[in-house]
Amino acid sequence: RTCVHPYCTKNARWADLDHIIEWTLGGRTDTWNLAPLCRSHHRNKTFSAWTYSMIEPGCYLWRSPLGQTYLRDGTSTRDLTPRPAPPPDG
């Protein structure tokens, strides 16, 4: 297992357990609300506008401060951000 932040490959053995829904906002310390984040990504999530939710165990949907969306599972990260349409020929 690794940090569940998009594209991170740091071993979860050294990760912090993050409350997906912040503990101070009523998030419980239960397996459905905890995920491993390496220290830098834990701080990034806590002190910036990165957010995520657990879709199912081991599968996370992330949103960046710029509105990009990523799906992170046990094998890869997929960028789900819609791409702008190309300009019309003209």
Backbone as numpy.savetxt, mean C-alpha at the origin, in Angstrom:
# Nx Ny Nz CAx CAy CAz Cx Cy Cz
7.83 -13.38 2.69 7.00 -12.19 2.69 7.87 -10.95 2.69
7.30 -9.89 2.11 8.01 -8.63 2.02 7.12 -7.49 2.50
7.71 -6.32 2.59 6.95 -5.09 2.82 5.86 -5.03 1.75
4.65 -4.60 2.12 3.53 -4.63 1.18 3.37 -3.32 0.40
4.30 -2.39 0.55 4.25 -1.15 -0.24 4.55 -1.48 -1.70
3.92 -0.76 -2.64 4.17 -1.05 -4.06 5.66 -1.09 -4.39
6.06 -2.15 -5.07 7.40 -2.37 -5.61 8.48 -2.61 -4.56
8.17 -2.62 -3.28 9.20 -2.85 -2.26 9.49 -4.34 -2.13
10.76 -4.68 -1.96 11.16 -6.08 -1.82 11.87 -6.35 -0.49
11.79 -5.41 0.46 12.46 -5.62 1.74 11.75 -6.71 2.53
12.53 -7.56 3.16 12.02 -8.71 3.90 11.10 -8.26 5.04
9.95 -8.90 5.15 8.97 -8.56 6.20 9.49 -8.91 7.59
10.49 -9.76 7.66 11.05 -10.12 8.97 11.52 -8.89 9.73
11.98 -7.88 9.00 12.51 -6.67 9.63 11.50 -5.52 9.57
10.28 -5.81 9.18 9.28 -4.75 8.97 8.52 -4.43 10.26
7.89 -3.26 10.25 6.94 -2.87 11.29 5.58 -3.42 10.89
4.74 -3.74 11.87 3.35 -4.09 11.56 2.54 -2.80 11.62
2.01 -2.42 10.48 1.26 -1.17 10.35 -0.23 -1.43 10.54
-0.90 -0.52 11.25 -2.36 -0.54 11.32 -2.87 0.10 10.03
-3.53 -0.68 9.19 -4.06 -0.16 7.93 -5.03 0.97 8.21
-5.99 0.74 9.11 -6.81 1.82 9.65 -6.12 2.23 10.94
-5.68 3.46 11.00 -4.88 3.94 12.13 -5.52 3.59 13.47
-4.69 3.16 14.39 -5.14 2.80 15.73 -5.85 3.99 16.38
-5.32 5.19 16.19 -5.92 6.38 16.78 -7.28 6.72 16.18
-7.60 6.14 15.03 -8.90 6.36 14.39 -9.84 5.17 14.62
-9.49 4.31 15.55 -10.34 3.17 15.87 -9.93 1.87 15.22
-8.81 1.88 14.48 -8.34 0.65 13.85 -7.89 -0.36 14.91
-8.36 -1.56 14.79 -8.05 -2.59 15.78 -6.72 -3.27 15.48
-6.16 -3.86 16.49 -4.93 -4.63 16.34 -5.32 -6.08 16.09
-5.80 -6.34 14.88 -6.24 -7.65 14.43 -5.54 -7.96 13.12
-5.47 -9.24 12.77 -4.76 -9.63 11.55 -5.34 -8.97 10.30
-6.63 -8.71 10.25 -7.23 -8.06 9.07 -6.88 -6.59 8.98
-6.29 -6.01 10.04 -5.94 -4.59 10.03 -4.44 -4.36 10.19
-3.63 -5.38 10.05 -2.18 -5.24 10.17 -1.49 -5.72 8.91
-0.44 -5.01 8.52 0.34 -5.41 7.35 1.80 -5.01 7.57
2.75 -5.81 7.05 4.16 -5.47 7.23 4.60 -4.36 6.27
5.17 -3.31 6.85 5.79 -2.23 6.07 7.21 -2.03 6.58
8.18 -1.92 5.66 9.53 -1.60 6.08 9.49 -0.23 6.76
10.50 0.08 7.53 10.47 1.31 8.32 10.28 2.56 7.45
10.97 2.65 6.32 10.83 3.86 5.50 9.42 3.99 4.92
8.83 2.89 4.48 7.47 2.96 3.94 6.43 3.13 5.04
6.70 2.60 6.23 5.80 2.82 7.35 5.75 4.31 7.69
6.90 4.93 7.76 6.95 6.37 8.05 6.32 7.17 6.91
6.58 6.75 5.69 6.00 7.43 4.53 4.47 7.37 4.58
3.93 6.20 4.88 2.47 6.05 4.97 1.91 6.86 6.14
2.60 6.85 7.27 2.11 7.54 8.46 2.15 9.05 8.31
3.18 9.58 7.67 3.39 11.03 7.65 3.15 11.68 6.29
2.55 10.96 5.35 2.21 11.56 4.06 0.81 11.10 3.68
0.42 11.35 2.47 -0.96 11.06 2.05 -1.11 9.69 1.38
-0.13 8.79 1.52 -0.31 7.43 1.02 -1.39 6.74 1.84
-2.30 6.01 1.18 -3.32 5.24 1.87 -3.42 3.86 1.21
-3.94 2.90 1.96 -4.16 1.58 1.38 -5.22 0.83 2.16
-5.73 -0.20 1.53 -6.70 -1.08 2.17 -6.36 -2.52 1.79
-6.80 -3.45 2.62 -6.59 -4.86 2.33 -7.83 -5.37 1.59
-7.63 -5.84 0.36 -8.72 -6.38 -0.44 -9.09 -7.78 0.06
-8.07 -8.56 0.33 -8.18 -9.90 0.91 -6.82 -10.17 1.52
-6.68 -11.19 2.35 -5.37 -11.43 2.95 -4.26 -11.51 1.89
-3.23 -10.69 2.07 -2.10 -10.68 1.15 -2.28 -9.83 -0.09
-3.39 -9.13 -0.23 -3.67 -8.31 -1.41 -4.10 -6.91 -0.96
-3.37 -5.89 -1.43 -3.55 -4.52 -0.94 -3.75 -3.55 -2.09
-4.66 -2.61 -1.90 -4.90 -1.56 -2.88 -4.36 -0.26 -2.30
-3.38 0.33 -2.99 -2.70 1.54 -2.54 -3.10 2.74 -3.39
-3.12 3.92 -2.76 -3.31 5.18 -3.49 -2.21 6.14 -3.04
-1.51 6.70 -4.02 -0.41 7.63 -3.73 -0.96 9.04 -3.50
-0.14 9.93 -2.95 -0.58 11.32 -2.78 -0.95 11.99 -4.10
-0.44 11.49 -5.22 -0.74 12.08 -6.53 -1.93 11.40 -7.21
-2.56 10.44 -6.53 -3.74 9.79 -7.07 -3.47 8.52 -7.85
-2.22 8.07 -7.93 -1.94 6.81 -8.61 -2.45 5.65 -7.76
-2.89 4.59 -8.41 -3.44 3.43 -7.72 -2.63 2.20 -8.08
-2.30 1.41 -7.06 -1.49 0.21 -7.25 -2.15 -0.96 -6.53
-2.09 -2.12 -7.16 -2.54 -3.35 -6.53 -1.30 -4.17 -6.20
-1.14 -4.48 -4.93 0.03 -5.23 -4.47 -0.44 -6.57 -3.92
0.09 -7.65 -4.46 -0.22 -8.97 -3.92 1.08 -9.69 -3.60
1.00 -10.97 -3.34 2.18 -11.73 -2.93 3.21 -11.93 -4.00
2.89 -11.61 -5.25 3.84 -11.86 -6.34 4.31 -10.61 -7.06
3.51 -9.55 -7.06 3.89 -8.38 -7.86 3.09 -7.14 -7.46
3.44 -6.05 -8.12 2.69 -4.80 -8.02 2.17 -4.47 -9.41
0.89 -4.12 -9.49 0.31 -3.69 -10.76 -0.15 -2.25 -10.63
0.25 -1.43 -11.57 -0.18 -0.04 -11.62 -1.56 0.00 -12.26
-2.57 0.41 -11.51 -3.95 0.46 -12.00 -4.37 1.88 -12.38
-3.43 2.80 -12.35 -3.74 4.20 -12.65 -4.19 4.34 -14.09
-5.38 4.91 -14.32 -5.81 5.13 -15.71 -4.84 6.06 -16.43
-4.54 5.73 -17.65 -3.66 6.55 -18.47 -4.49 7.54 -19.27
-4.00 8.75 -19.45 -4.76 9.72 -20.24 -4.89 9.25 -21.69
-6.00 9.59 -22.28 -6.22 9.24 -23.69 -5.26 10.04 -24.56
-4.77 9.44 -25.63 -3.88 10.19 -26.53 -4.67 11.32 -27.21
-3.98 12.39 -27.56 -4.68 13.49 -28.24 -5.20 13.04 -29.60
-6.32 13.59 -30.03 -6.84 13.20 -31.35 -5.91 13.65 -32.46
-5.88 12.87 -33.53 -5.07 13.25 -34.69 -5.70 14.48 -35.32
-4.83 15.34 -35.79 -5.45 16.41 -36.32 -5.18 17.46 -37.12
